[in-house]
Amino acid sequence: MNIMITGGTGFVGRHLTKALTEEDHHVYILTRSPEKHTNTEKKTFISYNHSVEGMPAIQAVINLAGESLFGYWTEKKKESIRTSRINTTRQVVQMMDQMETKPDVFISGSAVGFYGTSEDLIFTENTTQSGDDFLAEIVMEWEQTAKQAEELGIRTVFMRFGIILGKEGALPLMKLPVKMFAGGRIGNGEQWISWIHVEDVVGLIQFCLFNQHINGPVNVTAPHPKRNKDFTHVLAKVLRRPDWIPAPSLPIRTVLGQMSLLILEGQYAFPQKAKENDFSFVYPYLQEALQETEVRAILYRLSSHYCCYGPRNPNTRARHVASHFGEAYVLATRS
């Protein structure tokens, strides 16, 4: 299968591209700077201005592009968050319109921010009422733009991503205060965190890619969300740190401005479509998901640091390696 991806060099995009190419699909990655990347047998980098006439038939398009939400939300930043999603999606729809043979499916990124925030409600894909904050407005416009693909006869899926756990993304920032012995609930700690492991993100995208009866919104979240106070407690347990220092809301709002919405508020987004269609989560529970990401981080540090810059003395290096493998083993086997 020939699959075109935007955002293919990002956090999720790299994991997805690796999984697709390992299954013998050819991935065409749209990028602003294709000259900065090297093509391979199963991976081709192309410009957004690339003519579709010279391309082979594309069976699926996956749209993951969008500027990071992190950073102080000035008016310029907010406009960049919007345009990076809306304009790219519009351009991708136009490219599909120009294709002689239309793709079978268009999978477009979205977010659980569609629902707004609540400490009490549970949101599923059957929830049609969107929120009224900045992110909800962006997501609604984002999905409406992607929905234009349906007019071309293309099955269209909106992947409403939750907080994605992995070596990159939000998790390293969430781990930092806990690792520095300054972890604790944020605000009142009651806000929901609808999380999901990156491996399950990739799996669920592929699941939607090849299941022709799935369309419309899909909550890309694990089936067991956690409130902030409980998420932090589990994270501290995995990192073997205390979680005794709460962070009050006022200074966070003062320092982060509107972006504090991402930290102080949340939503319980349940993956009803995934469960109804028998998608099997690899990491349905938070502790196992966090343990895996920490084991992976330890092994990454081991391979990148000690193999290249570690102690020159072989005995010292061996002790360091054994120590890190031991730490990884303890995390992997802890219940």
VOGU-3710 file (C-alpha; in Angstrom, 3 decimals, decimal comma):
1> mnimitggtg> 0,000/0,000/0,000  1,183/3,535/-0,798  0,515/5,849/2,148  1,058/9,610/2,263  1,748/11,188/5,665  2,048/14,744/6,937  3,910/15,174/10,226  5,878/12,031/9,402  9,055/13,396/11,004  7,345/14,200/14,316
11> fvgrhltkal> 6,918/12,162/17,503  3,966/10,018/16,396  4,837/10,211/12,709  8,236/8,557/13,162  6,768/5,679/15,168  3,971/5,217/12,635  6,302/5,374/9,627  8,549/2,732/11,192  5,585/0,425/11,809  4,179/0,869/8,286
21> teedhhvyil> 7,480/0,348/6,480  8,159/-2,764/8,565  4,878/-4,134/7,165  6,141/-3,463/3,631  4,051/-0,345/2,906  5,649/2,565/1,053  5,358/5,846/2,926  5,463/9,229/1,197  6,236/11,907/3,804  5,174/15,450/3,025
31> trspekhtnt> 7,676/17,935/4,411  8,667/21,579/3,945  12,316/20,550/3,466  12,591/17,201/1,630  16,214/17,960/0,757  17,135/17,576/4,441  16,072/13,925/4,462  17,309/10,758/2,799  14,941/8,535/0,850  14,994/4,775/1,357
41> ekktfisynh> 13,444/1,808/-0,413  10,218/2,188/1,573  10,280/5,889/2,467  10,149/8,923/0,162  10,210/12,558/1,275  8,282/14,970/-0,933  7,432/18,665/-0,861  3,939/19,987/-0,203  4,218/21,498/-3,695  4,947/18,121/-5,277
51> svegmpaiqa> 2,693/17,367/-8,225  0,400/14,409/-7,592  0,438/13,617/-11,303  3,904/12,130/-11,045  3,088/9,964/-8,037  1,839/6,388/-7,949  -1,715/5,822/-6,734  -2,053/6,642/-3,035  -4,371/4,328/-1,090  -4,341/6,202/2,237
61> vinlageslf> -3,503/9,669/3,554  -2,648/10,316/7,221  -2,519/13,919/8,429  -0,510/14,421/11,641  0,920/17,906/11,059  0,482/20,691/13,602  2,592/23,036/15,693  3,234/22,066/19,295  0,771/23,443/21,849  3,581/24,071/24,320
71> gywtekkkes> 4,810/27,619/24,696  3,300/30,855/25,960  0,066/31,476/24,047  0,595/34,895/22,569  -1,823/35,897/19,814  0,909/35,008/17,309  1,396/31,567/18,874  -2,345/30,889/18,907  -2,640/31,838/15,253  0,285/29,553/14,427
81> irtsrinttr> -1,383/26,671/16,311  -4,495/27,246/14,221  -2,973/27,788/10,785  -0,492/24,896/11,074  -3,478/22,567/11,411  -6,167/24,177/9,255  -4,002/25,255/6,321  -2,116/21,966/6,123  -5,343/19,972/6,257  -6,887/22,167/3,570
91> qvvqmmdqme> -3,820/21,688/1,365  -3,913/17,907/1,823  -7,601/17,789/0,873  -6,789/19,795/-2,254  -4,028/17,314/-3,140  -6,461/14,406/-2,783  -8,949/16,249/-4,977  -6,291/16,455/-7,692  -5,575/12,713/-7,586  -7,076/10,800/-10,484
101> tkpdvfisgs> -7,607/7,781/-8,262  -8,798/8,931/-4,849  -7,415/7,376/-1,656  -9,617/4,861/0,130  -9,209/6,550/3,500  -8,165/9,868/5,026  -7,075/9,757/8,667  -6,726/13,226/10,129  -5,309/14,250/13,464  -7,589/15,821/16,042
111> avgfygtsed> -7,676/16,041/19,853  -9,830/15,303/22,886  -9,766/19,071/23,374  -12,857/18,978/21,143  -14,945/18,218/24,245  -13,766/21,143/26,323  -13,025/20,379/29,983  -14,924/18,799/32,845  -14,186/17,068/36,143  -17,481/15,167/36,118
121> liftenttqs> -18,552/14,230/32,572  -17,437/11,251/30,508  -17,032/11,996/26,794  -17,319/9,408/24,035  -17,441/9,687/20,264  -21,206/9,966/20,609  -20,746/13,343/22,329  -21,646/15,905/19,681  -21,466/19,077/21,762  -18,037/20,666/21,558
131> gddflaeivm> -16,444/22,833/24,224  -16,195/26,611/24,065  -12,522/27,251/24,866  -9,700/28,057/22,433  -8,633/24,448/21,855  -12,186/23,235/21,317  -12,738/25,908/18,687  -9,498/24,967/16,904  -10,306/21,261/16,922  -13,834/21,829/15,639
141> eweqtakqae> -12,535/23,902/12,702  -9,780/21,329/12,122  -12,305/18,486/11,829  -14,663/20,513/9,643  -11,788/21,163/7,238  -10,858/17,468/7,136  -14,511/16,521/6,656  -14,365/18,013/3,149  -12,646/14,770/2,102  -15,982/12,986/2,529
151> elgirtvfmr> -17,337/15,040/-0,371  -14,665/13,355/-2,519  -16,030/9,937/-1,556  -13,144/9,227/0,831  -13,727/7,467/4,153  -12,618/10,011/6,754  -11,542/9,393/10,361  -10,737/12,029/13,009  -8,192/10,728/15,518  -8,891/12,614/18,748
161> fgiilgkega> -5,556/12,217/20,512  -5,187/12,337/24,269  -1,896/12,829/26,135  0,587/10,547/24,352  3,143/8,815/26,559  6,592/8,092/25,154  10,198/9,216/25,177  9,093/12,500/23,602  5,945/14,599/23,861  4,489/15,743/27,172
171> lplmklpvkm> 5,791/12,970/29,424  9,393/14,222/29,871  7,990/17,552/31,121  5,581/15,750/33,447  8,401/13,604/34,844  10,804/16,472/35,516  9,414/17,825/38,835  8,859/14,291/40,131  12,448/13,310/39,351  13,638/16,457/41,159
181> faggrignge> 11,703/15,419/44,304  9,227/18,273/43,722  6,299/16,258/42,363  2,709/16,409/43,524  -0,793/17,136/42,365  -1,312/20,218/40,226  -4,057/22,594/41,297  -6,796/20,611/43,024  -5,577/17,425/41,296  -9,092/16,500/40,207
191> qwiswihved> -8,615/17,264/36,487  -8,710/14,202/34,235  -5,762/13,083/32,113  -6,862/10,984/29,143  -3,537/9,341/28,321  -2,379/6,687/25,846  0,946/4,960/25,142  2,505/5,826/21,771  2,553/2,140/20,812  -1,217/2,022/21,163
201> vvgliqfclf> -1,526/5,277/19,181  0,266/3,637/16,272  -1,773/0,464/16,671  -5,076/2,321/16,728  -4,192/4,398/13,651  -3,369/1,189/11,783  -6,565/-0,401/13,099  -8,628/2,463/11,674  -6,597/2,403/8,457  -7,594/-1,153/7,616
211> nqhingpvnv> -11,112/-1,372/9,131  -13,367/0,023/6,424  -16,429/0,396/8,654  -14,735/2,893/11,003  -15,258/6,570/10,226  -15,833/9,883/11,969  -14,302/10,666/15,384  -12,224/8,110/17,287  -10,957/8,806/20,813  -7,278/7,844/20,834
221> taphpkrnkd> -7,029/7,286/24,573  -6,494/4,359/26,925  -9,622/2,914/28,574  -8,528/3,935/32,082  -7,931/7,720/32,367  -6,563/9,081/35,633  -7,138/12,236/37,627  -4,031/14,394/37,890  -3,410/13,492/41,546  -3,606/9,761/40,758
231> fthvlakvlr> -1,516/10,052/37,594  1,206/11,851/39,556  1,085/9,230/42,306  1,580/6,373/39,823  4,327/8,305/38,020  6,143/8,905/41,318  5,851/5,210/42,179  7,392/4,193/38,848  10,203/6,745/39,237  10,679/5,799/42,916
241> rpdwipapsl> 10,158/9,358/44,079  7,759/10,994/46,564  4,769/13,048/45,399  4,318/15,312/48,366  4,644/18,876/47,004  1,434/20,191/45,407  1,632/22,968/42,810  -1,051/25,633/43,370  -3,084/26,941/40,436  -2,448/30,671/40,766
251> pirtvlgqms> 1,298/30,777/40,005  0,822/28,308/37,136  -1,853/30,544/35,582  0,345/33,589/36,177  3,410/32,056/34,524  1,764/30,102/31,701  -1,240/32,267/30,914  -3,867/30,584/28,711  -1,622/27,574/28,121  -2,270/26,612/31,761
261> llilegqyaf> -5,541/25,160/30,414  -3,517/22,122/29,304  -2,298/21,518/32,862  -5,027/22,723/35,205  -8,024/21,349/33,328  -8,809/18,157/31,456  -11,457/15,724/30,280  -12,379/12,045/30,628  -12,422/10,824/27,014  -13,375/7,158/26,775
271> pqkakendfs> -12,338/5,143/23,656  -15,776/3,708/22,978  -15,246/3,003/19,259  -11,975/1,217/19,921  -13,608/-0,977/22,566  -16,741/-1,665/20,509  -14,587/-2,764/17,573  -12,411/-5,023/19,751  -9,182/-3,092/19,471  -6,675/-4,675/21,847
281> fvypylqeal> -4,667/-2,164/23,885  -1,089/-3,180/24,644  -1,020/-0,779/27,614  -4,537/-0,297/28,993  -3,246/0,568/32,480  -1,091/3,532/33,418  1,560/1,860/35,567  2,537/-0,631/32,857  2,610/2,167/30,243  4,885/4,348/32,385
291> qetevraily> 7,140/1,436/33,279  7,662/0,657/29,591  8,509/4,251/28,713  10,968/4,450/31,612  12,639/1,167/30,676  12,971/2,413/27,106  14,431/5,715/28,338  16,986/3,898/30,510  18,063/1,640/27,657  18,280/4,619/25,310
301> rlsshyccyg> 20,546/6,461/27,742  22,589/3,313/28,097  23,119/2,848/24,370  23,690/6,500/23,510  25,851/7,502/26,474  27,918/4,571/27,653  28,546/3,053/24,249  29,893/6,376/22,956  30,931/8,532/25,912  31,032/6,192/28,881
311> prnpntrarh> 34,029/5,468/31,110  37,094/4,295/29,216  37,999/1,807/31,921  36,279/-1,476/30,900  35,555/-2,489/34,485  33,960/0,883/35,292  31,908/0,772/32,117  30,735/-2,768/32,916  29,532/-1,655/36,344  27,598/1,257/34,811
321> vashfgeayv> 26,024/-1,029/32,209  25,053/-3,598/34,837  23,564/-0,867/37,027  21,364/0,483/34,229  20,240/-2,963/33,093  19,430/-3,761/36,692  17,339/-0,613/37,001  15,525/-1,447/33,782  14,896/-5,011/34,981  13,420/-3,842/38,284
331> latrs> 11,029/-1,500/36,478  10,032/-4,125/33,925  9,212/-6,773/36,545  7,593/-4,550/39,189  3,868/-5,207/39,648
//
